[in-house]
């Protein structure tokens, strides 16, 4: 924001490129013999500055664009693009009989009724969740990619899921600087920034970040800044600076879910938020989490006038 033009025209262009060629695989995906997740980034732009009036008025401007596809980010509060889930050795057969054969005779960690060997007493809502499929045909609760029979039943299965996030951002900067006289200068600054992000594993702050696909969140952030400053050297020891500024910050996020609780048989009377966005956690395993939709728009003005006095002979040399 502080860079200024000069009497000579100058500028540059830049490009930062990242792709999958030299990226290392995630530990859990490598363990599951899965390919590299997408991690690509392209940042590009340029700057230019020069004179409008020789030795009197200058301009400087810049642009930067960012395009990112990220299927690796994980374990960030409310924001991730991949997840790792530890599961029992489920198969694609989610019938009561198959589940009864797997869990028969077992009860919950805190007790409760034992599962019958034929699965006839498994909660119908649990059956619906286990058999629910996403639009791409995959199970909401994934079938483990790797099974280690030497571990306890509840943690024998492992799945590493990557659903790339997308991030696009544009930023424009414009500066004007002018020498009004030998003892007076004027400057103006403008900044505009716009960013859109698709977060595939958002989380809701209660259960942390989700590790199951199907609950993306769209995030939009926009920022404007406009400022002006008038600087005047009144005496060799006295300097006055008048500043004006305006900022506008806007942000919004949406939440999506592949189902509502009522879709899988949860009675409306048991819901505290009129069906709401699904959120479910199993300690050490599944974290099914929706984001919270929200938005804000903050505007701020400021004006300041600062008078500086110095005992030194020359406080500032302009022009």
N, C-alpha and C positions, 0 to 999 in steps of 0.2 A: 504493500500500500504506500510506501514512502518513496519508491523510486521515481525519478523525474526524467523528463526528456532533456536533451542538450542542444547545442547549436548544430550538431552533426546528426544526420539520420542514422539510426542504428537499430538493430533488431536481431532476432534469432528464432530458430524453430527447434523443437525437441520432440523426441519419441522414446518412450519406454515400453519395451515389449517383454512379456513373460508368457511362456507356453509350457506344455507338458513334457517337452523333450528332455530336460534335465531335472525335473522334479522327482523327489523320492516318494515312494508309496507310503501311505498311512500304515502303521504297525498292524492294526486289526484287519485291514483290507489285505495286506500282504499275507497275514496268517490264514485268511480265508481264501487265498489264491485268487483274489479279485484284481482287476486292472486298476491302474491309476485313476483317481477321480479327477475331473476337470479342474484346472487351476490356471486360468488365462487372464492376462491383464494387458490393456493397451492404454497408455497415457500419452497424449499428444497435444501439441499447441504451439504457440509462438508469442513473441513480444515485439513491439515496435515503439520507438520514441524519436522525437525530433523537434525542430522549431516550427512554430506558427508565425511568430514575429521574431526575427533574429535578436538575441540577447534580451528579449522582453517576455515572450510567451512561449511555453513549451507544452508538449503533450507526451503521454506515455500510455500504452495500452497493452493488454495481454489477454490471451484466451487459453484455457486448458480444458480438454475433454478426457473423461475416464470411462472406459468400458471394461467391465470385469465379469467373469464367470468363475464362480468359486464353489467347488464341490467338496472342499476339504475342511473348512473352518468348523470347529466343534468346541463344545464346553464353554461357550460364551453366554453370559446371562441374557436371556431373551433373544439371542441371535446366534444361529448356527446353520450350517449347510450340510451337515452329515451327523449321523448318530450311530452308536454302538449299543446293542441290546443283548443282554444275557437272558436265555430262555431255557425251559425244559426242552427235551428232544421232540418237539412237535413235528408232525408230518402234514401233508396236504389233505389227509383224511381227518376231518374235524368232526366226525359223527360222534354222538354220545357213546356208542360202543367202543370206538377207537380211543376216545379220551378216558373212558372208564378203564380200559385195559392198561392205559398209561398211568393213571392217577388212582386207580382203585385201592381202597383201604387207607388213603391219605386224607388228612384234614388240614385246615389252614394253620399258619404259623402261630396263631393265637387260639387254636382249638376249633371247635365247631363240629358239624356232622361229617362223618367220613364219606368219601365218594364211593358209591357202589361200583362193583366191578363191571356192571353193564352200563354205567353212566346215566342211569335213569333219574337220578336225583341231582344232576348238575343244573345249576341255575340257568333258566332259559335266556336271561340277558347275557350271561357269560358265554353261552353258546353262540348267540348272535354276534357278539364282539369277536370271538375267535373265528367265526366264519365270514365276517364282513370283508368285502373286497373293495379295493380302490378302483377308480375308473380305468386304470391301466391293466386290471385283472389280477394284480398281486394282492395277497392277504394284508389287511391292516396290521395284524400281528404276524410278523413274517415267519416263514418256516426257516429254521436255523440253517445257515450256510455251512457251518462246521459243528460237528458233534464230538465231544470228548467223553466217552463212557466212563472214564476213571473219576470224573467229578461227581459231586452230589447231583441228583436228578434235576433239581431246580436250576442248576447252572451248567448243564452239559452242552447246551446249544449256544451258539454265538452267531450274530448277524451284524455286519458292518454295512450301513446304508448311506448312500451318497445321492442327494438330489440337489444339483447345483443351484446356488443363488445367483441372481443377476443384479448388477449395480451399474447404473448409467448416471454420469454427472457432467455438468457443464458449468464453467465459471468464466466470467468476463470482468475485467478490471480496466478502469479508465481514470487517468490522472491529468489534471491541468495545473500548471504552475506559472505564475506571472510576476514580473518585477514592475510594480507600479511606479516606483521611483527608487532612488538610491537607498532610501530608508524605509521602504514599505513593500511588502510582497503579499500576494494572494494565492491560495491553493485550493483546489477542489478534488475530491475523491469519490469514486462510485464503484461499488462492487455488487455484482449479481451472481448468485449461485443457485443451481437447481439440481437436485439429486433424487433419483428414484431407485428403490431397492425392493427386490423380491426375496424375502427370507423364508426358507423352506422348513426350518425347524425353529420356530420363534419362541415358544414357551410363554408362560403367563405370570411368572414371578411367584407363584404359589408352589408349583412342582418343579420350578427351575426350567431348563430348556428341554423341549421334547426330544425323544430319540426315535420317533415313529413318523413316517411320511404321511402326508395327507392333510396337513394343517398349515398351509402357507399364509404369510402375512405380507401385504403390500405397504411399503413405507415411502412417503413423499415428504421431502424437506426443501423449502425455498427460503432464501435469505437475500435481503436487499440492504445496502448501506450507502448513505449519502452524507458527505461531510464537507465543510468549508472552513477555511482558516484565514484570518487577516492578521498579519504581523507588521507592527510598526515600531521602529526605533525612534522614540520621542526625544531622547537625549542620549549621550554616550553611555550613561549609567541607567537609563530607564527604558524598559521594553514593555509594550502592551500587546497581548495576543487575544483576539476574539475568535471563538470557535462555535460552530453550529453543527449539529449532527442529527441524523434520523436513521433508525434501523427498523426493519420489519422482518420478523421471523415467523414462518408458517411451517407447521408439521402436522402430518396425519398418518394414521396407520389403520389398516383394515384387517379383519380376521376371517378366515375361511375354515370350514370343517366339512368332512365328507358325509356327516350324519348329525342328526339331533338325537338327544336321549330318547325322545318319544318314538323315533324310528326303529329302535331296537327293543322296545317293550318296557321302558322305564315309565312307571305311572306318573302322571302329571302332578299328583298330590305330593309326591316325594321330592319335587324340584323346588328349590328356593328362588330360582331366577327365571321362571317361566321358560324352561327348556334350555336356554342359554347356550354357551359354547362348551362342548365336551372337554373335560379334563379328568384324567385318571392316572394314578401313579401306583406302581408296585415296587416296593423298596428293593433296590439292587437289580431291577429288571426294566419293566416297561414304564415309560413316562410319556403318556399321551396328553399333549398340552396344546391348547389354543391360545393365541394372543388376545389381548383386549383391544378392541377398536377405540381410537382416541384421536383428538385433533386439538390444536392450539394455534392462535394467531396473536403474536405480541408485537406491539408497535411502541417505539420509544423515541422521544425528542430530547435533545439537551442543548443548552446554550451556556457558554462560560466566557468570562472575561477575566484574564489574568494579567496583573501588572507586576512586573519584576524589576527590582532595583538591585544594582550591583555597585560596589565601591571601586571596581576595576575601571580603568580609564576607557576601555573600549569593550562594550558588552557583545556587540554583534556587528559584523561587516556584511552588508547586503550589496547586491549589484555586481 
